[in-house]
């Protein structure tokens, strides 16, 4: 489901300008009459007629050539962008629209959560910060077929994808994708290298050995419009990174200010002004976020950090993050 992306009236006005340009671009690029769908071929898109050289192309891919009864496999949508273009993360930031992928599965099949790789930060004119991907991104989920499925036949699996591609202007896009897979007793791997590369770009869980950092979350966001401060304290267990970034998720009714990131020795503190928007209550009790970091060698990692928000009446929500050793909490400023 497409997520909302406006945190203030100023951001909303920016977004209306972007969407107006997108609508003009789309009307210029697409036929006036609603086109029919092209017949689907394995691994190819069933999409409305599109520009001859679109800025964003979509493909559906699986990590198997055939399906085994009851055995999970990975299914994803690969978006490939022309140079200079980008699409958006699940929280697009100050402006943009979240990319959406919905899998269309045969009866008895089930899909796990969608996996989002570590996003990039885009600083745009007008002090607009957005989050997304350039060049390419693979959004995928674990698919589990039923145990009872007829061998020797084929299954047709689909996906609906939509995005907003932006460079100087923004152009919305969408595709209906389809893939045919045989049903066999033994599954043959496919696209193994591609899925492995994008697997390595997923964020780690707090407390996992590969994260290499201990995390502590402090501060609170009451259900009043008064500004408070969220603090995320990081104690690096291995190499101290050369660059640290924070990517917040999206909670309707929650307004976030510009984060401040300060390093001191083996510790880093992220401070974020936050408040409930006037007349609104945050739509969730926790704020999901990513702390991304790199060591100057081009490789990026990230750890998932969940920030608890206060419940109505001032009672704080229980921190769902795993407990880890952490540095002492800094005094309020």
Steps between C-alpha positions, in 0.01 A plus 500: 500500500641839408608691808429866569804722499408846628615621838407867471300741287826616341586146389147451370525807281833374363344165428204654316749678274684174433179310427379772266821467300469122507145512369607727213791272415283191510233654278768592249660156502198266510224454242178689563283187473543228765726236339443129534739267675761314303500119535736393780813302427718329761701762687355790300259774590133516409475879491311778327674651198792710625753747360758343270782578745352521854708633787408200718456140385353218710565124486371211710758242609513185713800319645371169360404370156239266644285476812523217754187417701525659845851644447547878520674706234573868443299715261582861424448800278816656359475870413776635276539878462671707235797710620393789723156355578384357831196338660394512864536292817198394712530842667578743216604781737394863462361445150428212265286187500593162642568222251236228518528127423209260541532133408214319328521132595310181418264354758685347794819704450606751767746791502717623785581868563657709228876546545632854447876551448682785672389822329700801390448863598425765236541868588293716268447872448287671762653302791304189397639165612366181345589131530517248219706316243686585182633270224303194620323337793359151564195483728425140589309269732511136603225302324374168640296266274255248648619147576232354277553625148486310172845410374574523130283806449576871510404786728459860394622756753459874466585834658358849481759773537470879504757772553582864455818549299669838549789694349434865410132406459305208645314239296274238662521145370333165552523147368313170523762228492462127447721192531429134418678234704483123459405284800756225560632280776842667477547875460778643286658823623481817291626857542701384804769766468249784465298400807821445701620853419175659612483276807828658615343845468227432756524657848601288801302443818604669824713261704611290203870421467522648148370838621817574698333765716309523828194726497306686765191714439398783731259791508130498424228653286188584703159534338511881523641741242795590726841423348710233672823326403558139395855378565662196343835412659740272313808326643718358222645157576727478196627770266355845558317602182598808303139589417171445690149577366152464648195395294167527686194300409167676462235540769193707415455789743868504605721795402879466502760774489845486345717238676831592661776237487805540727795264542731477802759223501327164460154644561251681277183676610209583272260765635168562324238765592155339489142580591142394440353728233241746637157341517631153410614191682782288353356201312748254652660440839847448355709667232709263292828639372839409355845615607721463192879518521808453283877484548615684192544186289167544320320222686199608706334324789197587707336390823126512568413721797147515643411818689212463753246783502289598800151364538200729565503624858878522513569130563806402297480204266720202577823508301473206254873509411720216629697605807868555437800639687508870434676822600368717779216730410591862437328762717210691342598820322 
